[in-house]
Amino acid sequence: MVRAGWPPAQATRIGALMRYFVTGSALSSFARGFVDDRETYDPADYPHLGQAHLLAEHRRRVDEGAFETGLRALLEGLGLEYGRRGLGGTARGGPAHGS
């Protein structure tokens, strides 16, 4: 990343960010955090969790979709930052001389 133009401190932070994102995704499931009992989430107390009991059966799809969405957002954001800083010298913000 430093050879591609990122300042060393920023490259270190990006490396840590990616480690935390991947590790957190591997260690925990968003969907598994919800009880699969329909009666658990009283609409008076949890008006937006009316279908939370269904998440457990769709856990893999929910979690994989969340990971892909998050990774895409991270990479696109880093690409924008790369371009904003003028690090790559290309119109799309990619490395000017390889990755």
N, C-alpha and C positions, 0 to 999 in steps of 0.2 A: 504494500500500500504506500509505503514511503517512496519507493521508486516511481510509483504512479503520480506522486505529487502531494500526497497528504502529509501534513506536518506530523512528526513523530508522536506527539502527545495525542493528537486527534486520531491517528491510526491505532494507538493503544486503546483509546476509549471505544472506537468502533469494534475492535477485536473483543473487548470485554462485553459490549452490547450484544454482539452476536452470540457469544458464549452464554450469556444470561438468557437470551431469548430461546436458544436451542435447548439448553439444559432445563429451563423452566417448562418448556413445552413437553419435554420428554418425561419429566418427573410428575407432572400434574395433569389432570383432565378437568376441563371446565365443566363438561356435561356430567361427569360423575359426581360433581359437587351438589347435585340436586337430587332430592329424594324422589323415588318413582311412585309415591302414593299421591293420588289426585287430591285427597283431603288435606294434605299437609299445608298447602298454600291457600289459605282463606282469602277469597277475592277482596274482602274488606281490608285485610292487612297487606296483601300482596296483589294489587290489581293488575300487574303486568306479568305475573307468573302463572297465568291460567293453564299453560301447556308445558310448564317446567317438568312435570312428571313424565313427559314423553322424551326428554333429553337423554335419559339413560339408554334407551333402545337405539338411539341415533348417535351415540357417543362418538364412534369412530369418524363418521361423516362430519359432525359438528367440530370435533377437535382438529381433524385434518384441514377442514375448510378454514378454521380460525388460524391455524399455523400458516397456511398458504397466503391468506389475506394479510397477516402480520408481516410475513417475510417480504411480500411484494411491496407493502407500504414502507418498510425499512429500506429496501433497496432503491425504490423510487425516490425516497427522501434523501438518501445518501447521494444518488445521482444528481438530484437538484442542487444539493449542497456543493458537490464537486464542480458542477457547472457554474454556480454562483461565485465560487471562489476562483474560477478561471484556472483550475488545476490541470485540466486535460487539454485545453486548446482545441476541442472539437465542438461542433454545434450541439451534439446530444449530451455532452458532459462526460463522455467516456474517456478512458486513458488514451493519450496521444501516442504512446509507445508501448502498447501491450499491457497485460494485466499482471 
